[in-house]
Amino acid sequence: MSNTSVKVTNSLLNAPLPQIVERLGFAIANAQAELDKNSAALIDELVSTKVELGGNEYNLIALGFTPTFYAFTEALIEAKMDFSIKEQTDISASASAKLNLAVFSASITGTYARKFGIETKGSSSITTKLVSLPPPDALNQIINKIISEENQGNQDNQDNN
């Protein structure tokens, strides 16, 4: 194998795959943290948004609205690399000799050709799967408590009228 072929092979083997995986992991962790912050902010918005129904005021949590939670469940890194190396050597030689009335002539022809060809093709993709999750159980318990308290408070208001 030629020196050029060795260099190409070594560069392919030294691809920074561990760094790519590490960066993907950090990116997913950061994105997940932002999704969680967004869900927490949505809880505040649902609690602070009031709606009046039948003379009573309810927040959206008390009406059964819940924030949406998302999670990354899969991450796939796919890298494909095809390369081919061709090395071709051609050697040819021919000779002829003539003797004609005390004159001797000779003809020698030689060729030497060496050809190298390197072809590389590559593609990569990163795919993640994001799914919607139900709210955590602890949050559901708090929401149910808020709904009960809101309903009890509104019931007490109706009884006093």
N, C-alpha and C positions, 0 to 999 in steps of 0.2 A: 504494500500500500504506500502511496506517495506521501510526502510530508504534508502536502495540502490536505489530503484526505484525513490524515491524523488530526490536523488542526480543526477541521469541520466536525469530526466525530467528538473530539474533546469539548468543543463549545456546546454541542447538543447535550452532552452528558452533564455539563455544569450549569444547566438552566436553573434559575432561582426558584424552583418549585416550593421549597419550604417557606420562603419569604412570601410567595403568592398566597399560600394557604394561611399563613399568619395574618397577612393584611386582610384577607377575606373574613377571618374570624373576628378581628377587631372591628371591621366595618359592620358586620352583622350585630355584634354586641352594642355598638354605638347606635345603630338604627333601632334595635330593640329598646334601648333606654329611652330614646326619643318617642317611640310608640307608647311606652308606658307613661311617660310624662304627659303625652297628649290625652290618654285615657283619664288620668288624674285631673287634668284641667277640664275635661268634659264633665266629670262628676261635679265639680264646682259650678259649672255653667248650668247643669240640670237642676241643682239644688237652688240656685239663685234665680232661675227663670220661673216666674209665677204665672199661673193661669187661673182665671175666675170661672167657676162652674156652679150654676145654681145658687149664686150668692155667697159661695165659699171660695176661698183662695187656696190653691194647691201648687206645690212646686212639681216639676216634671218627674222627680224621683218618686214622689207620693202617688203620681198617676201611673207608675209602673215603667217609666222609661229607664233604661239602663245604659251605661256607657259601653262602647264596643272596645273589646280588647283584641289585639292581634299578636301573633307570635310567628317567628321564623321556625319552620319545622325541618327544613332540609336545605342543604347547600351542596351544589355539585360543581366541581371544576373539571372541565374536560379539555385536554390538550392532545392534539394529534400532530404527529410529525412524520413525514415521509421524506426520505432522502435516498438518493442513489449516486453511486460513484462509479465512473467508468474509466478504465485505463486501457489504452490500446497501443501496442507497439507493432510496427510493421517494418520488416527488414527484407530487402530484396537485392539480389546481385545477379549480374549476368556478365559473361565474358565471351569474347570471340577472338579468334586468331586466324591470320591469313599468311600464307607463304606464296609469293608470286615472283618468279625469276630472281631469286636471291634477295628479295625484299621481304622482310618479315614485318607484319603489323599486328598490333593487338589492341583490342578495345575492351575496357572494363567499365561497367556502369554499376553503381551502387546507390541505394537509397535507404534512408533510415528515417522513420517518422514515429513520433510518440505523441499520442493525443490523450488529453485528460478531460473529463466532463463531470461536473458535479451539479446535481439538481436537488433542490430542497423545496418542500411545500409544508406549510404549517397552518393550523387553525386552532382556535381556542374559544371556549365559551364558559361563562359562569351563570348558573341558574340557581335561583332561590325560590322557595315555596313559602308564601305568607298565608296563614289561615286565621280566621276569626275564632275567638275563644269565648266561652261564657264568662261572666264576671267571677272572680274568686268567691268561694263559699263565705268567707268572712264578710265580704262586701255585700253579698246577698242577704246575710243576716241583718246587717246594719240597715240596708234598704228596707227590708220587711219591718224592722222596728220603726223606722221613720214613717212608713206608710201607716202602720197601726196608730202611731201617735197623732199623725195628721188627721186620720179618719176619726179618732176619738175626740180630738179637739174640734173638728167640724161638727161632730155629732152633739157635743156639749153646746156649741154655738146655736145649733138648730133647736135644742131643747130649751134654751134660755129665751128664744124668740117666741 
